[in-house]
């Protein structure tokens, strides 16, 4: 079993779990949704479903590349929410270390997905 194969399964599990958490803890995701996004509850459900599907499709050879491109697009689409989350934490005087570190991690996640395109 190659490292590439193992990393693919880890990535798929990560997105499936992330999608699941949109349903398990919707308040967290809705709270960090920028105010200009309409219907944040529906957007949260949509993003959760998309993450689960992309994670599953990563595991299917015929859809792996398309799923990886989908993940890249999703990461770009949700990046403003990560910035908003950082700004919100800063405004509330909370420790912003985690939200600040999360921003460049997006680039690593995009690269990781790109490896499977």
N, C-alpha and C positions, 0 to 999 in steps of 0.2 A: 504494500500500500504506500503510495507516494505522499509526500508532504502536501503537494498540490491537491490531491484527493481529500486529505484530512482537512485542509484549510477550506475547501469548498463546502464540506459538511458543517464545519464550524460556522461559516458565513451563513449558510442556509438556516441553521438552528438559531443563529442570532436574529435574523429577520423574522422568522416564524415566532420566536419568543417576543420580540419587540412588537409585532402585530398583536399578539395575544394580550400584551400589557395595555394596549389601547382600549381593550374591553374590560380588563380587570381593574384598571385605575384610570378611567377616562378623565376624572377631575384634573389630574396632573397635566395631561396633554392639552386639555381645553384651556387651562390656566396659562399655558405658555404659547397659546395660539395668538398671533398678533391681532389687534382689534380690527384691522381692516379686512380680515378674512370673514366672509359671510358664513353663517350657520356652522359655527365651530364644532358643535356636537356631531353634525353630519360629516364634516370634514374629518373629524377624529375617527369615525367609523370607517370612512372610505380609506384613510391612510392605513388603518389597522388591517383591513381586508387586503389592500394592495401589498403590504409588507408580508403577510402570510402567503399570499399567492406567489409573490416573487421568490420567497424562500423555497417554496415547494418546486417552482419551475426551475430553480437553479439545479435541482437534483435530477432533472430530466434532460438527457443529453441533447435532444432536439430543441429544447427551449432555453438551454443554459445561457447562451450568448444573449438572447433577447432579454432574459431575466436580469442578466448583469447590466445591460444597458438601461433597463427599467430601474434598477437600483441606483445607478448613477443619476438618472433623471430625478428620482425621488429625493436623493440626498441634496441635490441642487435646489429642488422645490421647497424642501423643509429648512434649508439653511437660514432663511429670514426668521423662522421661529426660534432657532438656536440663538441668533443675535438678540431677538426680543427677550428670550429667557435670561440671557446675560444682563441686558439692560434692566429688566425687572428686578433681578436679584440685587443689582448695584443700587437701584433706586430705593429698595427696601433696606439697604445697609447690611445685606447678608454677605457671607463669604462668597466671593465670585470665582474662586480658584477653579472649581469644577466646571462652571459654565464657560470660563475663559479657555480652559484646556480643551473643552469639547469642540471649539471652533476649528482649530487646525486638525483635529482628529477626523473631521469631515473629509479633508483632503486624503488622508490615509485610507479611509473607508472607500472613497471613490477610486483610488488606485487599486485597492484590493478587488473591488468589483471589476474594474477594467481588465485585470489579469485574466478574467474568465469570459471576456467578450469575443 
